[in-house]
Each structure stands twice: as C-alpha cells, then as structure tokens.
C-alpha cells in the first residue's frame, strides 16, 4: 500500500547590516516636504525581497526619534522602517552593538515602532517578562514553524538600561535558550549572531567556536553580522547545517573598499511529511550580490539588474567601484564558500522598459490628471507596491526628456527615471517613440 507523502518548501532571504550614517539620512531628506523619503534607496532590491517567503535583516540602529544621527550613536527616521516594511521585510533582529545608542528611550521606542508596523522582531526587549513570553521568537509561514534567536557580542561599552534586555553572547544563556528552542518543536532553529572583527574577511576562532556550539545544541542555520564586509558561507550537506559568518553591509554610508555592498543569502527549506512524521532539511542555498551607489541619493544596485550597467551608473568612478566590489566578493566567496554558489541570473531582455517615478506623497487631483503631458504619457500604479509611475519608455534618453518636460509643466518634484523590474515586457511596438 502506497504511503502518502507531502513535500512543501519555504524560501528564506537573509540580509546583513541595515545602517543609516549621516550621509544616508541627509540624502533621504526632502527639503520641500520636510520629510524623509527612502523609496529611491530600495527601489531595485524590493522585487527581490518581496519574492521570498520570509525576508530577515539586521537592524543595526535605533528608531529613537529626533535628532537623527549616524555614527557613533545611531537614530534613524521612522520613514526608514516604513520603507523596509514596504520593501518586503518580515523580520528584523535588533541585538547589536548599537542597540542602546540612545539608552532606554532608544530601545523601547525602536520596539514600539516595529510593533506598530507589524514587524516580527527579536534580540531586544522592554523587560524580562517580554523576553520570557516571546523568546525564542516563533515564526510561522506556509505551514513551517521556525525558532529565531539573536545575540550581540556587546553594546560599545554603554550599559544596558534596566529593565531593558539586550541579548548578549553568553554561552551558558545560549545553551539554555537553545534548549527552550528545541522544546518549541519547530521545524528549524535559526541563530542570528552579531559577532566577529570589523573589516576582516575571514571568521575568527570565536565565531567558529560559537558556530559549533549552536550546531551542537540544535541550530540548523547560523547567520552572522557586524564585520561590515563579506565573510565565507558554509553548507554542510551531510549534517544539514549552514553558517554564513558575515553578509556585509546591506545598506550604509560606508564607502571604502569591501564595505560598500553585501550579499543576500537565499536558503530554501524543504519539509517532507510522511506517516504523520515531518522532516525538514536545507534543500538549496545561494547568494546574490548588491552594491550601494551614492550620488544625490543612496541607491542599492543588485547585480541581477545592474552588472555592466552604463545608463544608471554613468560615473566611471562609481562603475569602477561596483566592478571592484563584485570582483573582490566573488574572489573571496568562490575560494572559501562551501556548497553555496552565486545565484546566476538570466540575461536581461533586449528591451528594457523605463518609467518616470513619482514620489509617494503626490496628490493626484483633477489639475494633475488634466495636464496634457500627464494624459499623454499615462499615469499608472505598479501592481505590488502601488507606486505611481508615468509612462512606459523603451529608451532611457527619451524618458529623461519626458521627465524634464513634466517637471517644467507641473509642480511635481523629485521625479526620477527608473528601470522597471515589475513588468513582463511586451513586444516592442513598431515605430515606438516613447
């Protein structure tokens, strides 16, 4: 008699350090509206993030309110968290060396803001009761249940304000927490660590020791942050365990070599249910690279869209920096990674589509809709993120000319030409001029 078997999969996407230095905060500020706008920054990583079943990142800052500041004591605008949510992030870990940069107010307000936006989060807690009730964090998605733990090596010497709790790396506590995670009977245990030496491309002995401890105590995935540069990734297929020592910077203001980008790690879990018994394993894992460009704004450039680009990355210095980051990253990871390769992207189609993106706070009224240029090019919303786009253009220079026309005949501001990543490209019409 055949035995019924059910197989399901869950795609996880992990990113590294989400930071806001002074330069990031300054360029996100719109002096006209007096608001912060991060839409340009995450424009091109959003389709990637949203495609994962669960997207998890390291929030290495506080949301403590004004005055907003970068290094050394970070407090970012709430608009950043709003944009992270719209970009597609589901879970943020908050235990890091900047958790108490703004003391008690920073810890507690960060938690309140994340709660208000319906993020799952862990690593910092208002008090011991909150930790006892919610830790390890259980994440449920698509029939999977996961346990998530998060720790940091320290808080830059700033005392943790009572009754707040920031999870510090303590092997005795770590073993206790992992025992509790095992008791949760979830499908997989994930430990997100803030550890290692800054700007070092290889893990140190402490990282390796802690990884072995986590695996020995039941963790399936160990994800690392803090060094601000990439470090190797290892998937032990025989033991069904995976570690990435550092994913580098996801977004930051750091511009030196090795620090101006990072990796996004894909992990696909597979659960097989047979005779009412479930077994979960790592089915596949790959990474893809993203580089952060600084011009008038910070814009993240995933290699799947921008490798070799000369249209959006016109400045040769910037192109050379992206090329160097790509070369350095591939050299490191191809040499030291174990069983985790770069996700190879299919070639972009010959016809790339552009549109003019409007800011999110645009008021669409009868005056705007009756403008001849707006009517001519056509205003529409993207399907997933409901962003307002104007026109569809098959030529970048024509899109730029249209932008100048629209800017000159309307009160619209901060317009920008974007490459459309949300469209299945239709055949290019014969004689198309826009």
C-alpha positions, 0 to 999 in steps of 0.5 A: 500500500502506497504511503502518502507523502507531502513535500512543501518548501519555504524560501528564506532571504537573509540580509546583513547590516541595515545602517543609516550614517549621516550621509544616508539620512541627509540624502533621504531628506526632502527639503520641500516636504520636510520629510524623509523619503527612502523609496529611491534607496530600495527601489531595485532590491524590493522585487527581490525581497518581496519574492521570498517567503520570509525576508530577515535583516539586521537592524543595526540602529535605533528608531529613537526619534529626533535628532537623527544621527549616524555614527557613533550613536545611531537614530534613524527616521521612522520613514526608514522602517516604513520603507523596509516594511514596504520593501518586503521585510518580515523580520528584523533582529535588533541585538547589536552593538548599537542597540542602546545608542540612545539608552532606554528611550532608544530601545523601547521606542525602536520596539514600539515602532516595529510593533506598530508596523507589524514587524516580527522582531527579536534580540531586544526587549522592554523587560524580562517578562517580554523576553520570557513570553516571546523568546525564542521568537516563533515564526510561522509561514506556509505551514513551517514553524521556525525558532529565531534567536539573536545575540550581540557580542556587546553594546560599545561599552554603554550599559544596558538600561534596566529593565531593558534586555539586550541579548548578549553572547553568553554561552551558558544563556545560549545553551539554555535558550537553545534548549527552550528552542528545541522544546518549541518543536519547530521545524528549524532553529535559526541563530542570528549572531552579531559577532566577529572583527570589523573589516576582516574577511575571514571568521575568527576562532570565536565565531567558529567556536560559537558556530559549533556550539549552536550546531551542537545544541540544535541550530540548523542555520547560523547567520552572522553580522557586524564585520561590515564586509563579506565573510565565507558561507558554509553548507554542510550537506551531510549534517544539514547545517549552514553558517554564513559568518558575515553578509556585509553591509546591506545598506550604509554610508560606508564607502571604502573598499569591501564595505560598500555592498553585501550579499543576500543569502537565499536558503530554501527549506524543504519539509517532507511529511510522511506517516504523520512524521515531518522532516525538514532539511536545507534543500538549496542555498545561494547568494546574490550580490548588491552594491550601494551607489551614492550620488544625490541619493543612496541607491542599492544596485543588485547585480541581477539588474545592474552588472555592466550597467552604463545608463544608471551608473554613468560615473566611471568612478562609481562603475569602477567601484561596483566592478571592484566590489563584485570582483573582490566578493566573488574572489573571496566567496568562490575560494572559501564558500562551501556548497553555496554558489552565486545565484546566476541570473538570466540575461536581461531582455533586449528591451528594457522598459523605463518609467518616470517615478513619482514620489509617494506623497503626490496628490493626484487631483483633477489639475494633475490628471488634466495636464496634457503631458500627464494624459499623454504619457499615462499615469499608472500604479505598479501592481505590488507596491502601488507606486505611481509611475508615468509612462512606459519608455523603451529608451532611457534618453527619451524618458529623461526628456519626458521627465524634464518636460513634466517637471517644467509643466507641473509642480511635481518634484523629485521625479526620477527615471527608473528601470522597471523590474515589475513588468513582463515586457511586451513586444516592442511596438513598431515605430515606438517613440516613447 
